[in-house]
Amino acid sequence: MIIGVMSDSHDNMEAIRRAVEFFNSEGVELVVHAGDIISPFTIRAFRELACPIKAVTGNNDGDFLSLRKLFDGKGEISSFFISLEMSGVKIAVNHGHYPDVLEALITSGKYDVVICGHTHEQVNKKMGSTLVVNPGETCGYLTGKRSVAVLDLREIRAEIIEI
């Protein structure tokens, strides 16, 4: 199974559309968003995904109820954390704005993959037995780089791609 990973889209509709087009062209089976979607109006662009989406809120996602309502039928959004098991791989998704929580997820030994965001910095490395993936920022506001990741669950490896 191949999963698309994104974070910190921060209302950048052009960047979201590029990410959606990229994920559709790659044939990903699920997109995971690690938070800071921001405004509910951005869900229009996510509805163009050819697959479902699962997301967590970030520290800038204020209108959770509207985000949840608009995600209905396309996927789901949870408050700050989701735990998934897909193809036998255990995945934790957390925005990462509470560093102690993120560290606990990584060092717990419970998860094969921890997906996060918040820092807008790309991370793709093994920490102990856990692969940690921060795709960087989809919006490109802080680094000037719009990026997403593709996670291959068969090999438990990720690739970060600029879009």
C-alpha positions in Angstrom: 0.0 0.0 0.0 1.2 3.5 -0.9 0.1 6.5 1.2 0.4 10.2 0.4 1.6 12.3 3.3 1.2 16.1 3.6 1.2 18.7 6.4 0.9 22.4 7.0 -1.0 23.4 3.9 -2.1 26.6 5.6 -4.9 27.6 3.2 -2.6 27.6 0.1 -5.1 26.5 -2.5 -2.6 26.3 -5.3 -0.3 24.1 -3.3 -3.2 21.9 -2.1 -4.3 21.4 -5.7 -0.8 20.5 -6.8 -0.5 18.0 -3.9 -3.9 16.5 -4.9 -2.9 16.2 -8.6 0.4 14.6 -7.6 -1.2 12.1 -5.3 -3.8 11.2 -7.9 -1.1 10.7 -10.5 0.8 8.5 -8.2 -2.2 6.4 -7.4 -1.9 6.6 -3.7 -4.6 4.7 -1.8 -4.9 7.1 1.1 -3.7 10.6 2.0 -2.7 11.5 5.5 -2.6 15.1 6.5 -0.6 15.9 9.7 -2.4 19.2 10.5 -2.7 22.9 9.9 -5.2 22.7 7.1 -6.6 25.9 8.5 -9.9 26.9 6.8 -12.8 24.7 6.0 -13.0 26.2 2.4 -9.9 24.3 1.5 -11.8 21.0 1.7 -13.1 21.7 -1.8 -9.6 21.0 -3.2 -9.2 17.9 -1.1 -12.5 16.5 -2.5 -10.7 16.1 -5.8 -8.6 13.3 -4.3 -9.1 9.9 -6.0 -8.7 8.3 -2.5 -9.9 8.9 1.0 -8.1 11.3 3.4 -7.4 11.1 7.1 -6.2 14.1 8.9 -5.4 15.5 12.4 -5.8 19.0 13.5 -2.9 21.2 14.1 -2.4 24.2 16.4 -3.8 26.6 13.7 -7.0 24.6 12.9 -9.6 26.5 14.8 -12.9 25.5 13.2 -12.8 21.8 13.9 -16.6 21.3 13.7 -16.8 22.7 10.2 -13.7 20.8 9.1 -15.2 17.6 10.3 -18.5 18.3 8.6 -16.9 19.1 5.3 -14.6 16.1 5.4 -17.7 13.8 5.8 -17.9 11.5 2.8 -14.3 12.1 1.7 -12.5 11.1 4.8 -12.1 12.1 8.4 -10.4 14.5 10.7 -9.5 13.9 14.3 -8.4 16.2 17.0 -4.6 16.1 17.2 -4.0 12.3 16.9 -4.9 9.2 15.0 -3.6 5.7 15.2 -3.9 3.5 12.1 -3.0 0.0 11.2 -2.6 -0.7 7.5 -1.1 -3.7 5.8 0.1 -4.8 9.3 2.0 -1.5 9.8 1.2 0.6 12.8 1.1 4.3 12.2 0.7 7.3 14.5 -0.2 10.7 13.2 0.2 13.8 15.4 0.8 17.4 14.3 3.8 17.6 16.6 3.3 20.9 18.4 3.7 19.2 21.7 7.2 17.8 21.4 7.0 15.6 24.5 3.9 13.8 23.0 5.7 13.4 19.7 8.8 12.0 21.4 6.7 9.6 23.4 5.1 8.3 20.3 8.4 7.8 18.6 10.1 6.1 21.5 7.2 4.0 22.7 8.1 1.1 20.3 4.3 0.8 19.6 4.5 2.4 16.1 6.4 1.4 12.9 5.8 4.9 11.5 5.2 8.3 13.1 3.9 11.0 10.8 4.1 14.6 12.0 4.3 18.2 10.8 4.3 21.6 12.6 8.0 22.5 12.2 7.7 22.9 8.4 11.0 21.0 8.2 11.4 17.8 6.2 12.3 14.7 8.2 12.6 11.2 6.8 14.6 9.0 9.2 14.6 6.0 11.4 14.7 6.7 15.1 15.3 3.4 16.7 12.8 1.0 15.1 10.4 3.8 14.1 10.4 5.7 10.8 9.6 9.3 11.4 8.2 11.3 8.5 7.5 15.0 8.4 6.9 15.9 4.8 7.8 19.5 5.4 5.3 22.2 4.4 2.9 21.8 1.6 2.2 25.6 1.6 5.9 26.6 1.0 5.5 29.8 3.1 8.5 29.4 5.4 11.0 27.4 3.4 10.0 28.3 -0.1 9.7 24.6 -0.8 6.3 22.9 -1.3 6.7 19.3 -0.4 4.8 16.1 0.3 5.8 12.5 1.0 5.0 9.1 -0.4 5.1 6.3 2.1 5.5 2.7 0.9 4.1 0.4 3.6 5.6 -2.8 2.1 9.1 -1.5 2.6 8.3 1.0 5.4 10.2 3.7 3.6 9.3 7.2 2.5 10.3 9.7 -0.1 9.9 13.4 0.2 9.0 15.2 -3.1 8.8 18.9 -3.9 5.6 19.7 -5.8 
